[in-house]
């Protein structure tokens, strides 16, 4: 594994821990098409991504749709869809197509 990937995974895990300490609502980890996310007591899937910018390419859009589809198939997930927590203003329009809400809360 490349060092940059390892650092990203460590930061994501730390932010997930901070989110859980703050919100006190995480019940479990879930796997959404090989993307680790959190499931809350109210059935909301939370993805915490430590990114500043993302290029919304055809490949990334395809992965986002696959993740969204995987989440829809999970038991116990509410209808509100996943939250992505990151500083992501440029994402707002593109992400809306995947029924994903963006909250900047970590």
N, C-alpha and C positions, 0 to 999 in steps of 0.2 A: 504494500500500500504506500502511495506517495505521502510525504509528510504533510502536504497541504490538505489532502483528504482526511488524514488523521486529525489534524488540527480542527478542521470544519466539524467533524463528528464529535470531537470533545466539546467544542463550543456549543454545539446543538444540545448535547446531553446536559451541559451546565445550565443553559437557558431553559430547558425543560424542567430541570429541578427548581430553578427560581420561579418559574410559572406555577408549579405545583405548590411551592411554599406560599406564594402570594394568593392564589385562587382557592386552594384547598378543595379542588373539585376533581382532580384526576383520579380515575379508577383503574386505568390500565394503559399499556402501550398497544397500538394496533399497527398492522402491516398493511399499507395501502399500495399495492403494486411495488413492493420492495422499498417503500419510503416509510421510515418510522414516524409515527404520529401518536398523539395522546387522545384518549377518550375520556370525556368528562361525565360526571353523574347525570347531567341533563341530556346526554346522548350527542354532544357536539364533538366532532373530530377536530383536533387542533394540530396544525403543522407549524413548527417553529423552525424557521430557516434563517440562519445568520448571513444574510446577503444584503448588499446595498443596491445592486443592479443586476438585472437578468435580461439576456437577449431573448425575446419572445420569438423563437424560430419555429419552423414547422415541426422539428423533432421535439422541442420543448412543449409545444402545444399538444402534440400527440401523447406525450408522457402525462401531461396535466389531465387530459381527458381519460387516460387509462386509470390514473389515481382516483379521479372523480367517480368513475365507473366501479372501481373496487370498493370505494366508500359506500356507494349506494347499495351494494350487496351485503354489507355488514349488518349483523343483528344488533339491535339496541342503539342504532344511530338515529338521531332525530332528523327531521326534515329540513332543518336550517342549513345543513351543509357544513363543510369544514371551515375553520378559521385559519388564516395564515397570518402569523404574527411576525412582522418584519417592517423595516422602513421601506415601503414599496409604492410610492405614489405612481411611478410609471406603469405599474402592473394593473391599475384599477380597471381600465377599459378591457384589456385582453382577458383578464382573469374572470370578468363577469360572464363570459361565455361558458365557463365551467361551473357556474353556480357556486362560486367560492367567495366568501366574505373576507375582507382584509381588515384586520384590527391591529393597531400599533399599541400593544399593551405590555410587552415584557420589559 
